[in-house]
Amino acid sequence: MGNNVKLPLLLSISALASIPAAAEELTIDASAPAAAPRTGHLNMGSNTSPNGDIIDVNSRYFTLNGEPWMPVMGEFHYTRFPPEEWDEQLAKIKAQGLDVVASYVIWNHHEARPAEFDWSGDRNLRAFVQKAAAHDLKVLIRIGPWAHGEVRFGGTPDWVVNAMPTRRNDAVYLQYVERWWRQLYQQVQGQFWKDGGPIIGVQLENEYNLDGPGMGAEHISTLKTLARGIGFDAPLYTVTGWDSAIYPRGEVLPVFAGYPDEPWGATANRLPPKEVYAFRFDSRVAGNVGAQTTSRRAGTIASDMDDTPFLGAEYGGGVPIMYRRRPLIAPDDIAAMLPVQLGSGANLYGYYMFHGGRNPQSHTTLEEDDRLGGYNGMPIVNYDFQAPLGQYGQEQPVADAIRPYHHFINSFGALLAPMQVNRPPQEPTTRDDVSTPRWSVRSQGDRGFLFFNNHVRQYETPIQAGTRFTVRLPSGPLSFPSQPVDIPSGAHFIWPINMDLDGVTLSWATAQPVTRLEDGAGAVYVFSAVEGIPVELALRGAGNIRGGRGAGPSGEGAVIRNVRPGFGEALSFTTPSGKSVRIIVLEEEQAQQLYLFDIAGQRRLVHTEDPAFMEGGTLRVRSRDDADFRVSVFPTLDAAPQANLRLARTRNGMFQTWTSRAPARNLDVEVKPLRPAGQMPVPEIGGRANAGLQPYPETYGRSAAWTIDLPPNTLDDLSEAWLRIDYSGDVARLLDGVDLLDDQFFYGRPWEIGLSRFGDRLARPWTLTVLPLRADAPIYIQEEIKPRITDGQVAAIGKVSIIPEYELRLAVQP
């Protein structure tokens, strides 16, 4: 584990009036007053809980008990995860800073055969909703009836697709939809907001842009009337608004999406820069989002933007790996989308997916299949999605990159939600223009936030050299920072403008606000530095500024320069009313390793390089392939580890630090060749996308195969053990006999399988197969990770290992 002790902090202070003449500046006019939101025109459902809590929505944002509310939402499909692990996964989702969990309720996962409904095990929706409530998560159910979700026929059962028209006001179809929804309603009855339950929203249909007799807005109206008649009564009704979606105005809220790549695309080449990295001021649609139907008319949102808030439901937490396109997503590819969408006006940030999973099995496989009429070819089992929490619940690197933004929204979203968007006078001229600065300001009066993005997936953006900003506010122009800065390629951030720090004004800062909390000595504000940009803080109205070597009086205003980030107090000051306020500025990497938990009745910062979550009164920290633990907490508290571990306590700046070590384990796996690969046939082009098709099932007999023997005691004294397989090929599959345990389309990342899922199978030999990848396969794999193919095709394995995962459990007390 790394040593996080920092050197003493160095500060310098100068009067605001001494700011030198500006270099060439980026300017935005934010002087116009924000228009008042429109209210009372949206026909939603019952919005008051039994204890009097009220969720409402106006033309700009949500409110909770009359105050602006900006939630973070993430998709997690209960039918794609074992029910005995739901509690832990929901605790992890909560630890990432989410407020709402969303889930498709997938029809063919529950009614694979007519009138045979299955709500047991991993299909127990009621239990899932109740567990979400127990973790203080609100719920949005996406009831379809058509869902998509990379499921066979979009989740519509085979027997429906084969027998009648769908997705329209067909009497026969609606008869079966009603029967299905009445069964669904029995599972969620009593769980709506009005009942004291967590369900705050219902989504109707999905990616719906069909028009014609019995379709379009008429069909969505019919579905809403049917749902409400059955009893689906929630504060919010939504539909997806992208790809020219059609819906009845005022009856539903359109929600939007954007992804860093298009695995559903038909090209085997790198895509042009995606719209998700450019601020949008005239549209809420981020390019092609993969709707499987085409509209010949403009979508309803074209005339509905002024009456509905900008809500996101499907900003990619990753992307799926589909057969013909296999993009490998980097953490910043996801994180850079947040300042862009928020800076474009989004007041709900919703991820799809936030938590990966695996397709359940029925009397047939349920994945979308391009050889069975599906637009996309998907693995049979794997639905990892490269999501922040993966297929086995593992926290993936993207989680660290996005969590500081969640902390910001959780802490300051109520300030941001009413703020209007102000566009710069110069914007990128085309998607390919990655040189023009990408930024915006949201403001209300003299307060606001500046949003900047200099990251575009797979494209090198230039350093924005010598940058200074001028924001014209109602009270006059505000220019910062004190000296021009070079904004690095790949940087993305949110900076404050005239932010209230308990009565003192932070005029501006070159650091991103993370959160506010309190201890016995007063308020503490936490900021994150932007790597490569010096930290400056401009304060107005602060007294007795102290910190590092630069302590001194402030007068009317001061710029605190050269703040060195770390775990210590960056500076402290007093407010005009005599309150004490302190500021912590963390390095960007430190902020990404920060969690916020309510522990022993108080909000606390927890810093650890390892994934962490709270379950009951226990802080659980997991370390992969490293038996050492280092956890820092502020404010301090007492903690006791599990019986077999010892805990050492030290100080690290303002933080209390605990270190511990678990007994280390070395695990071996035996791999033996079983059969060589056969020659692959010429790849086929076709299907609805007219692109590379998955191989026929019979083709998998040409896979190379190996036998894998695992130690039967692999999981002893571990929270998890990971089977890690390095391989090159087309499709890898792992089998216990003829039972398919997992599968993966090769996309350059080592394949990791959580072994606790298969604990009762470890004593038996498993079979690993790799289907050869041909050199001429019409498949997109990023150039830097494509396998080297010298003999026309490749099917090979490299290192196969077992990686132990250790756990530190801390029973915490104040």
C-alpha positions, -999 to +999 in steps of 0.1 A: +000+000+000+012+035-008+024+060+018+000+090+017+018+113+041+023+148+026+049+175+031+039+207+050+015+229+031+028+261+014+005+290+009+010+326-004-016+353+000-021+385-020-049+410-023-075+405-051-067+440-064-032+429-073-043+404-100-021+412-131-035+421-165-052+391-180-038+371-209-062+362-237-093+351-219-123+328-225-154+348-218-190+339-210-219+363-204-238+350-174-254+384-165-290+376-176-314+366-148-325+330-147-361+325-158-384+311-132-394+275-138-428+267-150-450+246-126-483+228-126-484+217-162-470+182-158-495+154-151-477+131-127-489+108-100-493+108-062-462+125-048-466+127-010-454+099+013-472+090+045-447+111+066-453+141+044-422+140+022-431+154-013-413+148-046-423+172-073-410+183-107-411+216-126-399+226-161-363+227-148-356+203-119-370+180-092-379+192-058-379+173-025-400+189+002-400+221-018-362+223-022-343+217-054-331+180-056-306+166-080-303+128-076-278+104-091-294+072-105-279+039-117-293+009-134-289-025-117-309-055-131-321-077-102-327-106-126-291-105-136-276-110-101-280-137-074-306-126-048-284-137-018-259-110-029-284-081-034-279-066+000-242-063-005-245-049-040-270-023-030-247-013-001-219-009-027-242+012-049-250+035-020-213+038-012-207+052-047-230+082-039-262+071-057-297+081-046-319+060-070-315+025-084-333+018-117-342-015-132-359-029-162-386-054-153-380-077-182-411-095-194-395-127-207-375-131-175-408-135-157-433-151-182-412-172-205-443-194-212-478-181-213-494-175-179-464-192-161-451-163-140-419-166-121-412-142-092-388-165-073-351-163-066-333-138-088-368-128-102-381-117-068-388-080-076-406-073-044-376-085-023-353-064-044-373-032-040-376-038-002-338-043+001-332-011-019-354+008+006-334-007+035-303+009+020-319+043+016-322+040-021-352+052-041-363+030-070-374+037-106-390+007-123-389+005-161-419-017-169-418-017-207-435-038-219-406-035-244-373-030-226-344-037-249-315-042-224-297-064-250-323-091-242-339-115-267-367-095-286-363-066-262-377-087-234-410-095-252-416-132-248-412-154-279-448-165-278-460-129-280-436-119-308-447-150-328-485-145-324-494-108-327-484-072-335-465-055-307-457-020-294-490-005-306-526-003-296-534-038-309-563-053-288-547-087-285-513-074-276-528-050-249-547-079-235-514-097-227-497-065-216-525-059-191-522-095-178-485-091-174-487-057-157-513-069-133-490-097-122-461-072-120-482-048-099-489-075-073-451-076-067-448-038-061-482-031-045-476-011-013-440-001-024-448+032-040-438+066-025-474+073-015-474+041+005-441+048+023-422+027-002-391+036-023-407+036-058-407+071-071-409+065-109-423+043-136-409+043-172-432+033-200-418+015-231-383+023-242-366+039-272-401+044-287-402+064-319-428+045-338-456+065-355-488+055-373-522+042-365-523+030-328-487+040-323-468+071-313-481+094-286-514+075-287-498+043-277-478+058-248-510+075-236-528+041-237-500+025-217-500+052-191-538+050-187-535+012-184-507+014-159-525+039-137-557+020-139-539-011-126-524+009-097-489+021-108-492+055-091-458+073-087-446+108-085-428+105-119-436+089-152-409+088-178-401+077-214-368+077-232-365+108-253-337+101-278-337+090-314-368+110-324-389+095-296-426+103-297-447+108-265-477+127-252-466+161-240-472+169-203-480+132-195-445+119-192-410+132-186-385+125-214-351+111-202-319+112-222-287+092-229-252+092-242-225+067-246-187+070-252-188+045-281-214+027-302-210-011-299-243-014-317-228+004-347-221-014-380-186-001-387-154-020-378-135+013-376-128+039-350-157+064-346-154+101-350-154+121-317-186+114-298-211+142-290-210+132-253-178+152-249-192+184-264-215+207-245-251+209-259-271+241-258-298+235-283-304+197-279-305+170-253-298+141-276-262+129-277-261+114-312-269+077-320-280+059-289-290+027-306-328+027-310-337-003-331-365+015-350-363+045-372-386+076-372-394+097-402-404+127-382-389+150-355-392+137-320-415+153-294-386+168-275-381+193-303-411+213-290-409+202-254-376+214-241-389+245-224-416+225-205-395+196-192-363+194-172-332+179-188-330+144-172-305+117-179-313+080-175-287+063-197-254+079-196-230+051-201-213+037-170-195+017-197-206+000-228-215-036-236-191-058-257-211-068-287-198-093-313-190-069-341-178-039-320-157-043-288-145-009-275-123-009-244-135+020-223-111+040-201-122+056-168-119+091-181-140+082-211-169+080-186-158+106-161-154+134-187-191+130-196-202+143-162-191+179-164-203+180-200-239+168-192-241+188-160-227+218-177-253+213-205-281+215-180-288+179-169-305+178-135-306+140-132-275+120-138-286+084-145-262+056-155-268+026-178-254+003-165-241+012-131-239-024-121-232-053-145-245-088-143-252-120-162-282-132-182-305-156-164-311-189-181-345-203-189-358-230-213-339-210-239-310-185-237-323-149-233-295-128-248-300-106-279-288-126-309-281-112-344-289-146-359-323-147-343-336-113-356-318-092-330-299-061-341-269-070-319-250-101-311-244-106-273-226-132-252-250-158-238-241-150-201-218-120-197-234-086-191-205-069-173-209-037-194-176-024-182-198-008-155-185+009-123-196-023-105-190-053-127-206-086-135-195-101-101-200-069-081-163-059-083-156-022-082-139-013-115-115+016-121-142+038-136-159+040-102-130+060-087-130+084-116-167+093-113-173+091-075-159+127-068-186+140-092-212+121-072-200+136-040-202+170-056-238+164-068-248+150-034-234+180-016-241+209-040-267+196-064-294+216-047-274+248-055-268+237-091-303+225-101-319+259-105-290+274-123-294+282-160-269+273-187-247+300-203-230+292-235-196+305-247-194+327-278-171+302-295-179+264-296-164+235-315-175+239-352-177+201-358-174+169-339-138+166-352-129+200-337-111+189-306-090+222-303-117+247-295-122+249-257-152+230-245-169+247-215-199+264-201-212+281-169-243+275-150-254+304-128-281+319-107-274+356-099-238+360-090-232+324-080-224+295-103-201+268-115-178+266-144-176+233-163-147+223-186-138+193-206-106+187-225-110+149-229-123+132-261-122+094-262-095+081-286-085+116-297-056+137-284-068+171-273-043+199-272-031+216-240-052+247-236-023+270-229-024+303-211-061+300-201-080+325-181-117+329-177-140+359-175-175+354-164-198+384-167-222+383-138-250+407-128-226+424-104-198+427-130-171+406-146-151+380-126-118+370-140-097+340-128-073+325-120-048+351-110-023+339-136-031+321-168-029+283-165-022+255-190-051+231-189-037+196-196-049+174-224-075+150-209-085+173-180-121+178-170-135+196-139-160+218-122-149+250-105-170+273-082-180+309-088-189+330-057-196+299-036-209+305-001-187+289+025-208+294+056-209+332+052-176+337+034-176+340-003-152+318-023-150+341-053-134+313-074-110+283-071-089+263-094-101+231-075-133+212-077-157+212-047-162+177-034-183+180-002-190+198+030-192+182+065-188+192+101-169+181+132-168+195+167-147+224+155-170+236+127-175+233+090-150+215+067-150+219+029-132+194+008-119+202-027-100+182-053-071+196-073-069+191-110-037+173-119-013+197-136-031+229-126-019+250-095-045+253-068-056+288-060-085+299-038-099+335-038-118+344-005-138+374+002-150+383+037-128+358+056-109+367+087-079+353+104-068+331+075-043+305+087-025+276+072+010+265+062+035+292+060+013+318+044-009+329+073-020+365+074-049+389+074-072+390+044-089+424+044-117+426+018-103+397-003-073+375-008-060+350-033-044+320-017-018+307-041+003+276-044-019+254-022-002+221-019-029+193-018-028+166+008-045+153+039-037+182+061-057+214+066-050+236+036-062+267+054-087+279+080-105+312+085-133+327+105-166+339+091-181+374+099-203+357+125-172+342+142-176+306+129-145+285+121-142+271+086-115+248+073-106+237+038-090+204+028-076+202-008-069+167-019-048+155-049-070+144-077-060+107-071-067+111-034-102+125-041-109+096-063-102+072-035-126+091-011-159+077+002-185+095+023-204+075+048-228+082+076-210+065+105-222+066+141-246+095+134-221+117+116-210+123+080-173+111+076-146+110+050-131+076+044-100+074+022-087+040+010-070+028-021-093-003-019-130-006-025-151+002+006-188+001+016-209+002+048-231-027+059-249-020+091-224-006+115-194-023+098-170-006+074-159-033+049-127-027+028-115-052+002-080-055-012-072-076-042-038-094-043-025-073-014-030-084+022-021-049+035-048-024+044-046+014+050-078+033+058-079+070+068-110+086+084-121+121+093-136+130+118-120+104+140-138+074+156-130+041+172-130+008+153-125-028+160-114-053+133-125-089+129-110-113+154-081-125+133-067-091+124-049-064+144-052-027+138-026+000+142-036+037+146-016+067+134-023+103+123-021+115+087-028+152+086-064+158+097-071+121+092-069+092+116-053+063+098-057+026+104-034-001+090-038-038+092-026-070+075-044-101+066-028-136+064-015-138+028-024-168+006-007-182-026-031-200-049-021-222-078-042-233-108-033-262-131-040-258-168-036-287-193-043-287-231-074-306-241-076-301-279-062-277-305-083-252-324-098-261-358-098-239-388-125-212-388-148-206-418-148-173-437-166-147-416-202-138-426-217-104-431-255-100-427-283-096-403-303-064-396-271-044-393-255-058-424-223-063-404-202-092-390-224-120-376-217-142-346-206-177-355-232-204-357-234-225-325-219-255-343-188-235-350-178-235-313-167-271-317-136-256-335-125-239-303-092-247-287-097-262-252-079-266-219-087-283-186-085-261-155-081-276-120-087-253-090-078-259-054-110-270-036-101-247-006-096-216-029-121-195-010-109-202+026-104-170+046-110-148+015-139-125+006-134-136-031-109-153-054-106-142-090-097-166-118-078-144-142-073-156-178-051-138-203-060-150-238-062-141-275-090-152-297-126-145-306-149-159-279-138-175-246-161-198-227-158-214-193-177-246-187-183-271-159-190-302-179-217-289-203-229-261-180-218-227-193-205-207-164-194-176-182-183-163-216-166-133-231-159-117-265-122-108-266-117-070-263-082-067-248-088-069-211-079-100-191-110-120-182-117-123-145-143-146-130-154-144-094-151-179-080-174-175-050-203-176-075-193-212-083-181-223-049-199-257-051-182-265-084-145-259-074-137-296-068-144-305-104-122-298-134-135-270-157-131-265-194-118-233-210-125-229-247-112-201-270-128-198-305-101-187-330-101-151-342-094-148-379-072-120-392-100-109-416-128-109-390-150-078-396-148-069-359-138-037-343-111-042-317-090-012-308-057-012-327-035-009-296-050-042-281-056-063-312-040-097-310-010-103-333-022-129-359+006-145-380-010-177-393-045-165-403-061-170-370-053-171-332-067-190-302-042-190-274-040-185-236-013-168-216-011-167-179-039-182-159-039-174-122-060-171-091-059-137-074-070-136-037-092-108-023-088-100+013-113-082+035-109-058+065-141-054+086-142-026+111-170-024+136-170+014+141-181+034+171-180+071+178 
